[in-house]
């Protein structure tokens, strides 16, 4: 399973990258706004900076919702760097745009996926990635991981090459379950990645080893 970090914060991207296990970055308008990135020039520069920091796929989301504008915006984003993946929302014009991008060799990430039906449409349109929002499904009292399992089964049965990108990750357990169920990618807040490091028995065991090492 590939690890992406789900943030537009450069310090967090650097910290995740420095771990040596980072395969890419996902952003969205909320994450960009959180970093105070405003205006087209600043947005484009931020994406370029991320692309220079991480040698992997970098999702950059379109802000348009009609077909023509999504195409124009997506082409501009894709031209910023070869590693840019155009993130497109799961709407009717979004699916049409994903098919257009597929036909024109521009890679896409279909975002805001909450059902298997939506995932099937995105895969049929040729999306490179589909992003089911696990945490937000859990928030609505459904089990987000059930969707990952269902999508994995459908994609395998149907032979879809679209990668399942588990998004809206909220914990280390989400990452472990996504891996267990066969997600191709997990995009995570830095805290959730770092949570995987932690086990109290590791801390206790290391303290004992270091103590005993003084007697060596
Ligand atoms: O990648 C999508 C993700 O950023 C959404 O996460 O925590 O806002 O539901 P969250």
Boltz pocket constraint, residues with backbone or C-beta under 6 A from the ligand:
constraints:
  - pocket:
      binder: B
      contacts: [[A, 6], [A, 26], [A, 27], [A, 28], [A, 131], [A, 133], [A, 135], [A, 136], [A, 167], [A, 168], [A, 169], [A, 187]]
      max_distance: 6.0
